[in-house]
Amino acid sequence: MSMPLPVRRLAVFLALVAASPSSPADWSLWGGPHRDFHVQSTDPLADSWPPDWPKKLWERKLSEGYSAIAIRGDTLYTMYRRDAAAWQILSSDQEVVVALDARTGRTKWEFAYDVRFRSDQGSGPHVMPQLAGALLFTVGATGMLHALKPETGELMWKRDLQEELGVTPNLFGYASHPLLYGDELIVVGGRKGKAVAALDQKSGRILWAAHTFRNAFSSPVLVNVAGRDQVIVLGAQQILGVDPGNGASLWSRSLGTDPGSAFASTPLWDAKSQTLVISFSGGSTALRVGATVEHLWSSDKVRTVFSNLLLVGDVIYMSRGSYGPGLLTSADIKTGETLWSSRGFANANFLRADGKLIILDEDGWLAIARPNPGGSLDTLSKAHVLSHNAWTIPTLAGTTLYLRDRKIITALDIGPAHTRPHRGPTH
């Protein structure tokens, strides 16, 4: 008896994961295994920091870029931009994929290619490198997609998503993280009939392409409804669910939004209630996805522009606002009702680990907080660790937190002060 398609694809996915030289401390996919920014396994983190904590393990310069940091074993992977010197008239700017030693920050290898794109808000790149099996997948600000060997940076294949799928970098640059599914790499495009496409991970061959809509800054998520996998894709003016096997439309909804809206947050999925939450500059909307798609609520008081959404129980945490001073806010996922708001942080991103929230705001303030049942947060410790603009979501491995802003990348120990670092050099 043959297995149903979702079961077969799950088996393929599990086989790929099993073949990867990974550990519970790895962070190889955008947002973690479930794209929800929950660190599944971690050592205890400090409840409070003494004056000289968190301890800096290493720091080094790294040029512009907002690409988050992936980790596998003792290697970090991220991207940055290398601008040509003013006197190099015939030289081009470059995007660089870099592998670093997680213990020291030293460069292991680099892979660079020319790029022609600039933005006043930061020219990128924005997408985190992702690992599956024996390949590392990267995407730049103009949609240049590369598959590299993680050990050496050797190029295996490449695709120009702008040329082939009509990706538009928009004002800030392409920022949609591909979704790894079985043997597919699902990407968001932009050309008519090619707004969503699946590539073969090993060869880069296009397996299917479908749909027509303007691409946005958001990243697709995988959900399972009634035993059937579907990929949720958020465009500039609509949201839809597609069959990852062939790209067929399962459902779609118009959002009635401004086509220039800068969708940035990865949609939040709650498997328990089958609720999908999307957020953008005009507000947030929640849908229940089942045999039919039901609108649950919309709110202009619950919104985030380019930071992530984090779910703890039935409470959504976010940084409300866009640039500059914002509000840490929580809302009930069932109703959209605002539960709590607090000043004290600029626009911020979140991770959850060891029952706590790790918060990093754009001004470089790092905090550990504990969520309360009513939706509020108790800030346990806070320290200024980076400069402006710290827009990159942190990466946690064990008790070592890897961070970057527009100038540096650093590793901090956020474990209990009496313990030795889980990763990084000892002194």
N, C-alpha and C positions, 0 to 999 in steps of 0.2 A: 504494500500500500504506500503510495507517495504521500509525502508530507504536504500540508497546505502551504501556500506561498509565504505567509508571515512566519511560520515555523521554520521553513527552509532558510529564509533570510536571517532569522535570529540565530540559527545554527551556524551560518556563515560568519555572522558578526562575532559570535562567541569564539569561533575557531580563530578569527583574526586576532582577537584580544588575547587568547591563550598563546598564540604564536609570538606575541610581543614580549620583549624582555622588560616587563613592567613590574612595579611594586605598588603597594597601597599609597606610598608617598608620591607617586607620579601624578602629574597634572598635564595630560597629553591632549585633551580635547577642550575646546572653548566652553567655559562654564562648568567643566567637569563631566563625568559620564552621562549625566542627565541634563546638562545645560542649565542647571539651576543654581550654581555657585555655592553648593554645599560640599565641603571637604568631607569625604566619607570616613576617612580614618586618620586620626591625628594623635600625637602625644598631648598630654595636658598642657594647656597654655596658662600663662600667669594671670592671676586675678588682679594683681596690681603691680605697677612698675616702680622700683626705687628710682631716685634721681638720675642714676647713670644707666638706666634701662629704657628701652630695649638696647641690647648690646649690638654695636655695629661689627659684623664679621668681616666685611670688605665693601669697598666702594670703588667704582671706576667711571670714567667718562664714557658716555655713549651718545651719539648725535641724535638729532630730532627723530621722533617717531612715537606713536602711541600703542604699538603692537604689544599685547600682553605676553607674558613669559611662560612658555611651556617647559616642562621638565620631565626627563626620563632618566632614571638612574642618577649618575653624577654629572649630567649635562643639561644646561639651560639652552633654550632656543627662543630667539626673538628677532625683530627686524628694526632697522633704522635707515635714515636717509643720509647720504653723503653728498653735500653740495660741492659742485666744482668751484675751484678758486676763481676769483674775479679775473685774474690774468690768464686763465686757461680758456681762451675764447673758443677754441674748437672742441673742448671737452664737454661732456654732458653730466648732469646730476645723476646720481645712482641710488637705487634701493639696495640694501644689503641684508641678507640673511646671515645671522651670526650664531655660532654655537660656542657657549662659554662653559668653563669648568665651574660647576656649582659650588665647589669648596673655596675657590680663590677669585673667580671672576675673569680669569685669563682666557683669551681667545683660543679656541681649538681650531676653528676654521671659519672662513667667510665665503659667501657666494654673492657676487654683485652683478647688477645689470643696469643699463641706462634707463632713465625715466625722464619724461618731460611733463611735469605737473607741479603747480605751486598754489598754495592757499594761504591767505592771511591768518587763518585759524590754526595753521600747522599743516604742513604738506604731507604728513603721514610718513610711513605706512601705518595702517590702523589694525590690520587683521593679525591675530595670533597664529603662529605656526602650529600645525596640528599633526600628530603622529598616529599612524595606523600600520601595524606590522612592520615591514622593512622600509617604509617610506615616510618622508616629512613633506607636508603640503603647505605652501605659502602663497599668499595673494597680496599684491601691492596696491597702491593708491589708484592706479589706472586699470586694475583688473588683470595684471600679468600673473598667471598661475604657474607655479613650478612644483614639480615633484622631485625631491632630492633624497640621496642616501643620508640618513641621520648621522652615520659615523664619519663621513668624509665631506659631505656637501656636494657630492658628484650629481650632476644633472641627469635625471632619468627621462623626463619629458616635460614639455611646457605647452600652455595654451594662452592665447591672447583673448580674454573674455570680452574686452571692449570691441575688438575687431570681429570676433566670431559670434558673440551672443548679444552685442549691442549694449553692454554695460556702460552706463554713464557715470563718470566720477563725481558728477554734481559739484557743489561748491567746495566740499571738504575732502573729497576723495572717496574711493570705493571702500566700504567698511563692512560688508556682509561676509560672515564666516561660513565657509562651506560646511555642510552636514555630512558626516561620514556614516554610511548606512550599508551594511553588508560589504559587497565589493564595489559599491558606488560612492561617488563624491558628488553630492547634490549642491548646485550653485545657483545663485540668483543672477539672471541676465537682465535684458531690457529690450531686445529687438522683438518685433512682431512675431509671435509664434515661438519665441525663444526666451521668454521671461523667466522660466525655470528649466534647468537642464540637469541631467545626470551624466557623469563621466565615469569611465572605467578607471578604477584606482591604479591598476598596474600599467595601463597603456596611455591613458588620457583620452581614449576614443569616446566620442559622444554616443551614449546609449539611447537617450531620448531627449527631446526638447519640446516644450509646449507653453501655451498661454501668452497673453499679451497684456502687459501693464508696465507702468513706470517703476523702475527699481528704486528702493529706498536705502536707508542705512542699517536696517534691521537684519537679523540673522534667522534663518529657518530653524524650527524645532520639530522633533519627532514625538508624536503622541500615539497612544493606542486606545482605540475606541471599539468596544465590543469585540475584542480579539483581533482587530484589524489595524495595522499600522497606517498612519498618514502623516504627511509632512505639512506643517503649517507655515505658510509664507505670507509675510506682511509687506505689501507694496505701499506706494505713496498714497493711493486712494482706495485700496481694497485689501481684503484678507481672504485667503482661500486655503482649502485643504486639498492636497493632491495625493494620488497613489504613488508611492515611491518606486513601485515596480515598472510603471509605464508612463507616469506623468498625468494620467487621466484626472480630470477635475472631480472631486467628491462633493464639494460645496464651495460657495463663495459669497461674500457680502461686500457691498459698497460701504465705504466709511464716510463719504461726503466731506472729505478733508481737502485742504489746499494741496494741490500737487507738489508745491514746493516745501511741504512740511518735512522736517528732518527727522523722520523716524529713526531712532537709534537703539532703543532698548530691545533686547531679545525678548520675545513674548514669554510670559510666565504661564506654566501649565501645572495645574493641580490634579494629579491622577485620581486622587480620592473623590473629589467632587466633579471631575471631568470639566473643570472650569479653565477657560483661557482668558488671560488678561493682557491687553495691549495698551501701551502708553506712548504718548507723543506730546507735542507742544500744546495742543488744544485740550488735552485731558486724557482720560482713560476709559476703556470699555471692557466689559466682561461678557463672555459668551459661554453658554453650556453646550458642549459639543457631544452629541449623541446620534441617535438615528436621525434627528433633525438638529438644527443649530438654533438655539434659543438665546435671545438677548436678555441678560440679567440686569445690568445697570451701566450707566455712563456717568462720569463725574468730571467737571473741569477743576475740581479741587484736588483731585488725585492725579498727578501727572509728573512725569520726568522726561527730560529731553535726551540726554545722552549717558546717564548713569543707569545702573542695572536695577532690576526689581528682585527682591528676595522674599521668599515665603517661609514663615515659621508658624506651623500649625495652620490656623485660619487667618493669620495676620500678614499683610504685605508691608514690607519696609522699603522705603525709597527716599531719594533726595528730591524734594519738590522745588522746581524752578529750573533755570537754565544756567546763566552765567552769574558769577559773583555770589553774594549772600543767598543762602537758600534755607530751607526748613527740612530737618529730618522729620519724616512723616510716616505714620502707619495707618493702614486702612483694613477694614474687614473684607475679606475676599468674597463673602456671600452677598454683601449689600453695597459695598463701595463707600460705606460710612467712614469718615475720618475718625480715628481713635485717639491719635496723639500727634502733636507737633512740637518741635523744639528748635530754637536757634542755637548757634554756637559752632556750626560747621558751614563751609561753603559747599558747592556741589560735590557730592560724595558717591563712592562705590562701596559695595559690601561683599564680604565672604562670611559664611557661617562655619564654625569649627568648634569642637569641644563645648557645645552648648552656648557659645558666645558669638557675637558679631564682631568682625574686624572691619573697621571703617577707615577709609582713606579719602580725604577731601582734596579738592584741586589746589589748595594752598599748601599742601604737604603735611597736614595734621593727621596723625595716625591715632586711632583709639581702639580700645577693647571695651565692649559693652555687653551687658546681659539683658536679654529680653524678658519682660514681665508678662504675666497672663493677660493683662488688660491692654497690651499693645505698646506700652511705654518702654523706654530703654534706660537702664542705669549705666552711665559711663563709669567704668572701673579705672581706666588709666588713659592718659592722653599725652602725646609728645609730638613736637615739630621735627619731622625727619627729612622732608623734601622741600623743593622750591616749586613755584608756579611754572608750568601747568602740570599738575600731577593727575592726569586724566586716565591713567592706565590702571585697570583692576589688578590688585595684588595677586601673587601666587604663593601658596603656602605648601611647604613640604616638611613634614615632621613639625619641628618648632621654628624652622627658618622661614622667614617671610621675605620674598623677593619683590622689590619695588623699583619703579623708574619714573622720572619726570622727563622734561625736555632736554636735560643736560647729563644726568647720571643714571646709573643702575646700581643698586645696593642690596646687600643681604643683612637682615637683622634677626637676632635671636629673640623670640617673644615667648619662650618657655619660662617656667619658674626660675627666678634669679639664682637659686641655689644649685641648679642642675647644670651640667656641661652641655654645650650646644649639640643638638641632634645631628646637624649638618654643619659643614664649614670648618675652618681651621680652629684649633684650640691654642690657647696662649697661657 
